[in-house]
Amino acid sequence: MDINTLRIVATVLSFIVFIGIAVWVWRNRKSSDFKEAANLPFKED
């Protein structure tokens, strides 16, 4: 296994992780949690 094969494997794994995170974020089940988290900086104490 040479360095180019390792680079290919790392790139493919990174892409799969990216797609997994994107799917997790775009699911409707978590949208209310993300909307609430997005408004946290604007809430007064």
C-alpha positions in Angstrom: 0.0 0.0 0.0 1.6 3.2 -1.1 1.0 6.8 0.0 -1.4 7.5 -2.9 -3.7 4.6 -1.8 -3.8 6.0 1.7 -4.7 9.4 0.4 -7.5 8.0 -1.7 -8.9 6.1 1.3 -8.6 9.1 3.5 -10.4 11.3 0.9 -13.2 8.7 0.5 -13.7 8.3 4.2 -13.8 12.1 4.7 -16.4 12.4 2.0 -18.6 9.7 3.6 -18.3 11.4 7.0 -19.2 14.8 5.4 -22.3 13.2 3.7 -23.3 11.6 7.0 -23.1 14.9 8.9 -25.1 16.7 6.1 -27.8 14.1 6.2 -28.0 14.2 10.0 -28.3 18.0 10.0 -31.0 18.2 7.3 -33.3 15.6 8.9 -36.6 17.2 10.1 -36.4 15.4 13.4 -33.7 17.7 14.7 -34.8 20.9 13.1 -36.4 22.3 16.2 -33.2 21.7 18.2 -31.1 23.5 15.6 -33.4 26.4 15.4 -33.3 26.8 19.1 -29.4 26.6 19.1 -29.2 29.1 16.3 -31.1 31.7 18.4 -29.0 31.2 21.5 -26.6 34.2 20.8 -29.6 36.5 20.5 -31.3 35.6 23.8 -31.0 38.1 26.7 -29.9 36.8 30.1 
